[in-house]
Amino acid sequence: MGNDIESLQNTLKNDPSNFQARRELSILLVNNGFNEEAEGNLKYLLKYFPSDAEIYYNLGIVSEKLKKITEARDYYQKAVELSPQEDFYYNLGDVLVELKEWDKAIEAFRKVIETDPDDGNCYFNLGVCYYNKDEKNLALDNFQKAVSINPKDVYAYFYLGYIYQNDGLTNFAVDSYNKVLEISPDYSWAYFNLGSIAFKNGNLEEAKDYLLKTIQYNSLDIEAYKLLTKICLKAGDTDEILEILHARLMNDDNGDLYYCLARVYKYIGNSEQYSDNLELALSNPHTLTFSKKVVRQELKYIQEKLNKNEPIKPQTNVEEYTPEVMEDFEDTQDENEPDDLEDEETLEEDEFDDSIDEDYDEEDDDYSEEDDNPEE
């Protein structure tokens, strides 16, 4: 292939007006990743063939590879105006999805289906568009059409599961996620969502198994560690979750995981480790999604306890630390916080715990995980 490129380049040195050689070279350059050189050759050809749809189409491909998405859209649009071919419309639809131009993307994919009604990928893409337009029934219709054409479409099954889950159709959601895992046994998001469903239904051991699978296949899934922490505390498996969190933090620091560790140590009554991990959480602010103000309040509280040599009691219930509860706690602190923080009175232990703690059984979060483009 390299010899072919070199041969065509030599041909063009001797005869720059050899347009056929330049076309062939452009395609070879695109296929071999020489995108900027390909772009230059295609633009050169465009000067002489301004009505050539194939040149616009290939410029669209090169522009996509160069991350020039709006330029790619314009080139594909020109290509379909000159020659409304199926491939041209499909590529146009793809970049319109990336640009979140949902209505125009729908129009492009519909054009493809007019000539190829069995294109499962188009139905999947239509489902994505309708999903993002919050037209869930149309999204469901198109995802179901996608899997009827291609029963191995793992992403369509995942979207179906996610929509069913959010609509409270748990059995349908579980069936869809299990289909995902039949096709792709290492699909971590399916394990996470199955775990969150089991957790919500009170099936803690089942939820734990799914979450362990989640982190087995995706050790970067911080939400899985957070939910697994809650489950292990509910079950009293403190040694296990400490081992899991410490092992994960050996790879890189993470504010949320240090905060989870802090809560485990508070649960077992280890004041020093509770304090140390709160400090570590605050020292990693870019990965700490819990309220930093709340974490600082907790740190101030436990440091005062340590300074007075007052132990904290091991917990008899599992603490809730959802964003909503953290916000409630923060509001409580704002109401009672004096202007001079040096003169602030220390909250009594029971009073402090009541302001942030809430049993999971009262109001569990509906955990689910989503990505705007899960197919990626």
ZIZIMO-V116501 format. One record per backbone hydrogen bond with DSSP energy under -1.0 kcal/mol. CO is the residue of the C=O (numbers start at 1). NH is the residue of the N-H. Records with the same first field share a line. If there is no record, write none. Layout:
CO->NH / NH
This chain:
1->5
2->6
3->7
4->8
5->9
6->10
7->11
8->12
9->13
10->14
11->15
15->18
17->19
18->22
19->23
20->24
21->25
22->26
23->27
24->28
25->29
26->30
27->31
28->32
29->34
30->33
33->35
34->38
35->39
36->40
37->41
38->42
39->43
40->44
41->45
42->46
43->47
45->49
49->52
52->56
53->57
54->58
55->59
56->60
57->61
58->62
59->63
60->64
61->65
62->66
63->68
64->67
67->69
68->72
69->73
70->74
71->75
72->76
73->77
74->78
75->79
76->80
77->81
78->82
79->83
83->85
85->89
86->90
87->91
88->92
89->93
90->94
91->95
92->96
93->97
94->98
95->99
96->101
97->100
100->102
101->105
102->106
103->107
104->108
105->109
106->110
107->111
108->112
109->113
110->114
112->116
116->119
118->120
119->123
120->124
121->125
122->126
123->127
124->128
125->129
126->130
127->131
128->132
129->133
130->135
131->134
135->139
136->140
137->141
138->142
139->143
140->144
141->145
142->146
143->147
144->148
145->149
146->150
150->153
152->154
153->157
154->158
155->159
156->160
157->161
158->162
159->163
160->164
161->165
162->166
163->167
164->169
165->168
168->170
169->173
170->174
171->175
172->176
173->177
174->178
175->179
176->180
177->181
178->182
179->183
180->184
184->187
186->188
187->191
188->192
189->193
190->194
191->195
192->196
193->197
194->198
195->199
196->200
197->201
198->203
199->202
202->204
203->207
204->208
205->209
206->210
207->211
208->212
209->213
210->214
211->215
212->216
213->217
214->218
218->221
220->222
221->225
222->226
223->227
224->228
225->229
226->230
227->231
228->232
229->233
230->234
231->235
232->237
236->238
237->241
238->242
239->243
240->244
241->245
242->246
243->247
244->248
245->249
248->251
254->258
255->259
256->260
257->261
258->262
259->263
260->264
261->265
262->266
263->267
264->268
265->270
267->315
269->271
270->274
271->275
272->276
273->277
274->278
275->279
276->280
277->281
278->282
279->283
281->284
284->287
285->288
287->256
291->295
292->296
293->297
294->298
295->299
296->300
297->301
298->302
299->303
300->304
301->305
302->306
303->307
304->308
305->310
306->309
322->326
323->327
324->328
325->329
326->330
327->331
328->332
329->333
330->334
331->335
332->336
333->337
340->343
341->344
348->352
349->353
350->354
351->355
353->356 / 357
359->362
365->367
373->376
